[in-house]
Amino acid sequence: MTTLATRPTGGAFDRRLLHRARGAAPYIGVCAALGLAQAACVIAGAWLIAGLIAGAFAGGEDLAALTPRLVALAAVLGARALLASVQEAAAHRAAAGIKAGLRRQALEHLMRTPSDGRSSGATAALLVRGLDALDDYFARYLPQLVLAALVPVAVVAVMLAAYPPAALIVLVTLPLIPLFGVLIGLYTRARAERQWDATAHLAHHFADLVAGLPTLKAFGRAAKQSGAIGATTGDYRRRSMSLLRVAFCSALVLELAASLSVAVVAVTVGVQLVDGGLAGAAGLQTALLVLILAPEAYLPLRNVGAHYHASAEGLAAAERVFAILAEPAERRGEPEPEPVATGAPAQQGSAATALTSVPAMRTTLDRAPTIMFRRTVFAYPGRGPLPERSLTIPAGRTTVLTAPSGAGKSTLMAALVGFRTPASGSIAFDDTDLSDLDLATVRRSIAWLPQRPVLVDGTVAENVSLAVPGPASDPAVARAIAAAHAPAANRRVAANGAGLSAGEAARVGLARLLLRADLLDPPVLLLDEPTAHLDTDTERAVLDALAPYRDGRTVLIASHRPAVRAIADREVDC
Ligand SMILES: Nc1ncnc2c1ncn2[C@@H]1O[C@H](COP(=O)(O)OP(=O)(O)OP(=O)(O)O)[C@@H](O)[C@H]1O
């Protein structure tokens, strides 16, 4: 068992779960109904046990007289066990549905949120392991919370009717349990927050380490990193053990408070029995009823305290998911239309030949736009803003950005597809501000080759097909691959492009751009260092393949290569 965090700032029950997680509200209803039935079983069971003992020992009743009550007691105990298992089943069912719902909402939201600064390792840990902790919350904590609200009230009411002094003692001592619980909770909160941070740090660190292992090995730093991971996990273990110690101590304190309170009730009732205040079979039955019921009044409250630590991890994770859901999403637009793969044969000839001259689908911008950056400034966290830029990318022409490394060329391109937002200034397509345009429409109108194309596990053909939202025909993919001089369609690619050279990966990226241009006919092409890793002959061939696609489109290329600069209609040293 690990305890990650106890930071349920939403209190014992986070109302956002009701709104965000379908299934939470009905489950609470089920919990309340089962809790009422369980409270009734507790009281009926205590009444029957007290009656049986008093009848057998003080009333002198024989087995025949006691049998109906014995059967009733068995039925009550059976009903209590059945209610507990129904509760367990309902809890797991509800938790599974609620976790799935929260994961789906979070993933959908993440897809529409700029990813700046988010650690993929920590996000994965949150959505998988973090949300799994909600099991304890729904299966253990919440049912006890409902019982804690119902059972003590019912028990005190029955005790009040049976023997008011005992009810008074319970009433006075009962608040001690939540009071101690709150004090312990306050004490552990800061520790628990640090614990979650340690978990997130560990997940982040580990993901980074795995990604960078080859480089670390090359620099002889792998062993040192194992030491760093050892130190982080050691720190995590120490924090976990310290939190567990607090959890065990808190259980002990709550147990002690409850036991002392029950002892006071027992002594009071015992004195009355000896003094004759509770005389005869009826007196013994009342005394036993009070003695059996008294611990039941404290039990749910103690259980709430005991399950608080385990369940708080789930609540803290849910809270972080709510924080993700509260982040402003990108402007929503229509989903990309699926391309209709033409399968039209490529015009034969050189690699410079167009894949197909007939676009299968029109995009929303019918003509190539003029793109303007007007006094645009970009800022990244932790560093000063990039210099202000004002530049115009003329419509239907090829512009090459030749600014020095680090000047912000990739940033400008990422901004055109909505992955970066200027801190000040504006971007316009023709005369319309980008912020007034539907982002999905803008993205549909652009084919973008990023500096480091993301490649996924699969074949080259599967990677190229990712360029369009729907299925692309095999001939169209094959033509794009051939024109870009990318590796064979059936060549395997591992995650992150492992198995391909940097130049081959760049050409798979270019094949994507050509496929998209072929099938979606976007009026804007953005290419970030398209030939950075290529030899001069391959570079020449790739630029020739691109030539037919530049015609009539607004093309922006970031590059310092002379061959690329040679094809430019305009060069900008922004
Ligand atoms: N995610 C980021 N967080 C912080 N700083 C960043 C981030 N991305 C880019 N930068 C910084 O912004 C500046 C511009 O980066 P950008 O990649 O746009 O430059 P570039 O002109 O494309 O460089 P290059 O020619 O080397 O590819 C750089 O100084 C870079 O360090």
The ligand as a Tripos MOL2 file, in Angstrom:
@<TRIPOS>MOLECULE
LIG
   31    33     1     0     0
SMALL
NO_CHARGES

@<TRIPOS>ATOM
      1 N1          9.3830   24.9380  -25.0870 N.pl3     1 LIG1
      2 C1         10.2880   25.8890  -24.8990 C.ar      1 LIG1
      3 N2         10.5500   26.3440  -23.6660 N.ar      1 LIG1
      4 C2         11.4430   27.3310  -23.4520 C.ar      1 LIG1
      5 N3         12.1250   27.9500  -24.4310 N.ar      1 LIG1
      6 C3         11.9090   27.5390  -25.6920 C.ar      1 LIG1
      7 C4         10.9780   26.4860  -25.9900 C.ar      1 LIG1
      8 N4         10.9690   26.3160  -27.3460 N.ar      1 LIG1
      9 C5         11.8440   27.1950  -27.8370 C.ar      1 LIG1
     10 N5         12.4110   27.9270  -26.8610 N.ar      1 LIG1
     11 C6         13.3840   28.9850  -27.0090 C.3       1 LIG1
     12 O1         12.8640   29.9280  -27.9180 O.3       1 LIG1
     13 C7         13.8530   30.3750  -28.7740 C.3       1 LIG1
     14 C8         13.4040   30.1850  -30.2220 C.3       1 LIG1
     15 O2         13.3320   28.8060  -30.4660 O.3       1 LIG1
     16 P1         12.9820   28.2550  -31.9190 P.3       1 LIG1
     17 O3         13.0490   26.7800  -31.8700 O.co2     1 LIG1
     18 O4         11.7230   28.8810  -32.3820 O.co2     1 LIG1
     19 O5         14.2090   28.8580  -32.7610 O.3       1 LIG1
     20 P2         14.6720   28.5110  -34.2240 P.3       1 LIG1
     21 O6         14.9810   29.8130  -34.8760 O.co2     1 LIG1
     22 O7         13.6980   27.6350  -34.9090 O.co2     1 LIG1
     23 O8         16.0000   27.7160  -33.9310 O.3       1 LIG1
     24 P3         16.7360   26.6130  -34.8420 P.3       1 LIG1
     25 O9         17.1470   27.2990  -36.1060 O.co2     1 LIG1
     26 O10        17.9290   26.2470  -34.0300 O.co2     1 LIG1
     27 O11        15.7870   25.5050  -35.0360 O.co2     1 LIG1
     28 C9         15.1170   29.5970  -28.4640 C.3       1 LIG1
     29 O12        15.9750   30.4260  -27.7140 O.3       1 LIG1
     30 C10        14.6390   28.4510  -27.6300 C.3       1 LIG1
     31 O13        15.5910   28.1530  -26.6510 O.3       1 LIG1
@<TRIPOS>BOND
     1     1     2 1
     2     2     3 ar
     3     2     7 ar
     4     3     4 ar
     5     4     5 ar
     6     5     6 ar
     7     6     7 ar
     8     6    10 ar
     9     7     8 ar
    10     8     9 ar
    11     9    10 ar
    12    10    11 1
    13    11    12 1
    14    11    30 1
    15    12    13 1
    16    13    14 1
    17    13    28 1
    18    14    15 1
    19    15    16 1
    20    16    17 2
    21    16    18 1
    22    16    19 1
    23    19    20 1
    24    20    21 2
    25    20    22 1
    26    20    23 1
    27    23    24 1
    28    24    25 2
    29    24    26 1
    30    24    27 1
    31    28    29 1
    32    28    30 1
    33    30    31 1
@<TRIPOS>SUBSTRUCTURE
     1 LIG1         1 GROUP 0 **** ****
